[in-house]
Amino acid sequence: MGTSSATIHVLYVDDDPALVDLVAEYLEREAERLEVETATEVDEALDRFHDPDDPVDCIVSDHEMSGMDGLAFLRAVRETDPNLPFLIYTGRGSEEVAQEAISQGVTDYMQKARGMAQYAVLANRIVQAVEKYRAERNTRRRLLALETAWQGICIVDASGEIEYANSAFLDLYGYREDQLLGEPWISLFPEPEKPRVEGEIIASLDQTGGWAGETVGLAADGEEFEQTVSVAELPDGGFVAAVDRLDREAVDDFFLVGERDGPTSGPFSGVAPTHKRLLHRR
C-alpha cells in the first residue's frame, strides 16, 4: 500500500445511503490511512470538494445517480482540478461509460463486484493514485521553485548532458531551451577552462559530492564572463548546478567596504582583510 503514513482524505459519493456508509467502513478497515467522508448527492459532494479549509485527496463516485451522474460530476471537478484522483466505482458500468470516463480524465474505473475482496482492491487503488498525485504535485512545486529562482539552475544527467535549465539559466547564457537541452554541460565553458572543469569540478563531485567556486562561462554569442558555480550530486546520478554571473566590480567594492570598516562590521565581522579575500576568491 506504499511506505508513506500520511492520512488520505477520501470523499465517497453514492446515492444509496446504506451502501455509501458500508463502503466507507470497509475502506477504512482495509487501509488505516484512509479517512472516508460520504455524500449521497453530487451537489453536496461539490460543496465539500470546494471547501478550501479542508481539501480532499481523492474522490470515489458511483456513476448512475439521481440528478448529476458520475461523468457529469467528474467534468465539474476537472474544471477546478485537472489532476485530483477521481475514481468511478459503479455497479452498472459499460465499456462506453469507461471510455467516456477516460476521455474526461478519470484516474481509475472499477466495476462493483460481490464479496469483500473488492474493497481491498479499491483501497489499494486509492492509495496508489493519491501517492502518485502527491509525488507529481511535489515535482511540479519543485520545478516551479526552480523556474522562479533568480539564479540560473540546470540539471545535468549522468552522461554529462543538460536535461533541464530554468529561465534564468537560459538568459544567462543566451540560449533557447531547444538549443541547450541535450548539449554537454562542459560546452558552456571556454576551451582553456575545460581542463579545470574536468580535473577539479567533476573530480570533486566524484570524491565529495559537490563543488563551489568561480569559473569562466561561455555564452551563446561567444562572450566569456566570470561566474560563480555551485554543483551538487544527485542521488540517481548526474548533478544540479546553480550559476550566477559575477559582478567583479560590485564584489570588490563590497570587500573594500568591509576592509575600511574594520573587523567589527559586515557579514565577515572578525575576519581579517586577507582572509576575506581568500573567502571571496575560493
C-alpha positions in Angstrom: 0.0 0.0 0.0 3.0 2.3 0.0 5.5 3.3 2.7 4.0 6.7 3.5 1.8 7.0 6.5 0.2 10.3 5.7 -3.6 10.3 6.1 -5.6 10.2 2.9 -8.9 12.1 2.9 -11.4 10.4 0.6 -14.8 11.6 -0.5 -17.1 8.8 -1.5 -20.3 9.6 -3.4 -23.2 7.2 -3.9 -27.0 7.9 -3.8 -27.6 4.7 -1.9 -27.4 5.8 1.8 -26.9 2.2 3.1 -24.3 1.3 0.6 -22.3 4.6 0.9 -21.8 4.1 4.7 -20.9 0.4 4.2 -18.3 1.1 1.6 -16.7 3.8 3.7 -16.5 1.5 6.7 -14.9 -1.3 4.7 -12.4 1.0 3.0 -11.2 2.4 6.4 -10.8 -1.2 7.6 -8.7 -2.1 4.6 -6.3 0.9 5.0 -5.8 2.7 8.2 -4.6 5.7 6.3 -8.0 6.3 4.7 -10.4 8.7 6.3 -13.6 8.4 4.2 -16.4 11.1 4.2 -19.6 10.3 2.3 -22.2 12.2 0.3 -25.4 10.9 -1.3 -25.9 13.9 -3.6 -23.5 15.3 -6.1 -24.3 18.9 -5.1 -23.4 18.1 -1.5 -20.2 16.5 -2.8 -19.3 19.5 -4.8 -19.8 21.8 -1.8 -17.4 19.5 0.1 -14.9 19.4 -2.7 -14.8 23.2 -2.9 -14.2 23.7 0.8 -10.8 25.5 0.8 -10.2 24.8 4.5 -10.4 21.0 4.3 -9.3 19.7 0.9 -9.9 16.1 -0.1 -7.1 13.9 -1.6 -9.4 11.6 -3.7 -12.9 11.3 -4.9 -14.6 8.0 -5.4 -18.0 8.2 -7.1 -20.8 5.9 -8.4 -21.9 6.6 -12.0 -25.7 6.1 -12.1 -27.1 8.5 -9.6 -30.2 10.7 -9.4 -29.6 14.2 -10.7 -26.0 14.6 -11.9 -24.3 11.3 -12.8 -20.7 10.3 -12.2 -19.4 11.6 -15.5 -21.0 15.0 -15.1 -19.6 15.1 -11.6 -16.1 14.2 -13.0 -16.4 17.1 -15.5 -17.3 19.5 -12.8 -14.3 18.5 -10.7 -11.9 18.6 -13.6 -12.9 22.3 -14.3 -11.3 23.1 -11.0 -8.7 20.5 -10.5 -7.5 18.5 -13.6 -5.2 16.3 -11.5 -7.1 15.3 -8.3 -7.5 11.5 -8.1 -11.1 10.7 -9.2 -12.2 7.0 -9.3 -15.5 5.9 -10.7 -16.8 2.8 -8.8 -20.0 1.6 -10.3 -22.3 -1.4 -10.5 -23.9 -0.5 -13.8 -21.0 0.5 -15.9 -20.2 -0.4 -19.5 -17.3 -0.2 -21.9 -18.9 3.0 -23.4 -19.0 4.7 -20.0 -15.5 3.6 -19.2 -14.2 5.1 -22.4 -16.1 8.3 -21.8 -14.7 8.5 -18.3 -11.1 8.0 -19.6 -11.6 10.8 -22.1 -12.9 13.1 -19.4 -9.8 12.5 -17.3 -10.8 9.8 -14.8 -8.0 8.4 -12.7 -9.4 4.9 -12.5 -12.5 3.0 -13.2 -13.7 -0.1 -11.3 -16.7 -2.3 -11.5 -18.5 -3.2 -8.3 -18.4 -6.9 -7.5 -19.6 -9.4 -5.0 -17.6 -10.3 -1.9 -15.2 -8.4 0.4 -12.1 -8.7 -1.8 -13.2 -5.8 -3.9 -12.7 -3.3 -1.0 -9.1 -4.3 -0.6 -8.6 -3.7 -4.4 -10.4 -0.4 -4.2 -8.4 0.8 -1.2 -5.2 -0.1 -2.8 -6.1 1.8 -6.0 -7.0 4.8 -3.9 -3.7 4.8 -2.1 -1.7 4.3 -5.3 -3.5 7.1 -7.0 -3.0 9.5 -4.2 0.7 8.7 -3.7 1.3 9.3 -7.4 -0.7 12.5 -7.3 1.3 13.8 -4.3 4.6 12.8 -5.9 3.7 14.6 -9.1 2.4 17.7 -7.2 5.7 17.9 -5.3 7.6 17.6 -8.5 5.6 20.4 -10.0 6.2 22.6 -7.0 9.9 22.0 -7.1 10.1 22.8 -10.8 8.1 26.0 -10.2 10.6 26.9 -7.4 13.5 26.3 -9.8 11.8 28.2 -12.6 11.2 31.3 -10.5 14.6 31.3 -8.9 16.8 34.3 -9.7 19.9 32.0 -10.0 20.5 30.1 -13.2 19.9 26.4 -12.4 20.4 23.4 -14.6 20.2 19.6 -14.1 22.8 17.5 -15.8 22.3 13.8 -16.4 24.8 11.0 -15.7 26.2 11.3 -19.2 27.0 15.0 -18.7 24.2 16.4 -20.9 21.8 19.2 -19.8 18.3 17.8 -19.2 16.7 20.9 -17.5 17.5 24.6 -17.4 15.4 27.3 -15.8 14.7 30.7 -17.4 17.4 32.4 -15.5 20.0 29.9 -16.7 18.9 30.2 -20.4 19.0 34.0 -20.1 22.5 33.9 -18.5 24.0 32.0 -21.4 21.7 33.4 -24.2 20.1 30.1 -25.3 16.6 28.9 -26.1 15.6 25.7 -24.3 15.6 23.7 -27.5 19.1 24.8 -28.3 20.5 23.8 -24.9 18.8 20.7 -23.7 20.8 17.6 -24.6 24.0 19.6 -25.0 27.1 18.8 -22.9 27.4 20.9 -19.8 31.1 21.4 -20.4 30.3 23.2 -23.7 29.3 26.2 -21.5 33.0 26.8 -20.7 35.7 28.2 -23.0 38.4 25.8 -24.1 41.1 27.0 -21.6 38.6 26.4 -18.7 37.6 22.8 -19.7 40.6 21.0 -18.2 39.8 22.7 -14.8 36.2 21.8 -15.1 37.1 18.1 -15.7 40.0 17.9 -13.3 38.6 20.0 -10.4 34.8 20.3 -10.6 33.9 16.9 -11.9 36.6 15.2 -9.8 35.3 17.0 -6.7 31.8 15.8 -7.5 33.0 12.2 -7.7 35.0 12.5 -4.4 32.9 14.7 -2.2 29.5 15.1 -4.0 29.8 18.8 -4.5 31.9 21.9 -5.5 31.6 25.6 -5.3 33.7 28.4 -6.7 34.4 30.8 -9.5 34.8 29.8 -13.2 34.6 31.4 -16.6 31.5 30.8 -18.6 30.9 30.9 -22.4 27.7 32.5 -23.7 26.0 31.5 -26.9 27.3 34.7 -28.7 30.9 33.8 -27.7 31.2 36.2 -24.8 33.3 34.9 -21.9 32.3 36.0 -18.4 33.2 35.3 -14.8 30.6 33.3 -12.9 30.0 31.7 -9.5 29.1 28.0 -9.7 27.8 25.6 -7.1 27.2 21.9 -8.1 25.8 19.1 -6.1 25.5 15.4 -6.9 22.0 13.9 -7.4 21.1 10.6 -5.8 20.2 9.0 -9.1 23.2 10.2 -11.0 24.1 13.5 -12.6 24.1 16.8 -10.7 22.4 20.1 -10.3 24.3 23.3 -10.9 23.5 26.8 -9.7 25.2 29.6 -11.6 25.3 33.4 -11.4 27.2 36.0 -13.4 29.9 37.5 -11.2 29.9 41.3 -11.0 33.6 41.6 -10.1 33.4 45.4 -9.5 30.5 45.2 -7.2 32.0 42.3 -5.2 35.3 44.1 -4.9 33.5 47.2 -3.7 31.8 45.1 -1.1 35.0 43.7 0.3 36.7 47.1 0.2 33.9 48.5 2.4 34.5 45.6 4.8 38.2 46.3 4.9 37.6 50.0 5.5 35.0 49.5 8.3 37.3 47.0 10.1 36.7 43.6 11.5 33.7 44.5 13.7 31.2 45.2 11.0 29.8 43.5 7.9 28.9 39.8 7.2 32.5 38.8 7.8 33.0 40.6 11.0 36.0 39.5 12.9 37.7 38.2 9.7 41.0 39.8 8.7 41.0 41.5 5.3 43.4 39.0 3.8 41.1 36.1 4.9 38.1 37.9 3.4 39.9 37.9 0.1 40.6 34.2 0.4 36.9 33.6 1.2 35.9 35.5 -1.8 38.4 34.1 -4.2 37.9 30.5 -3.1 
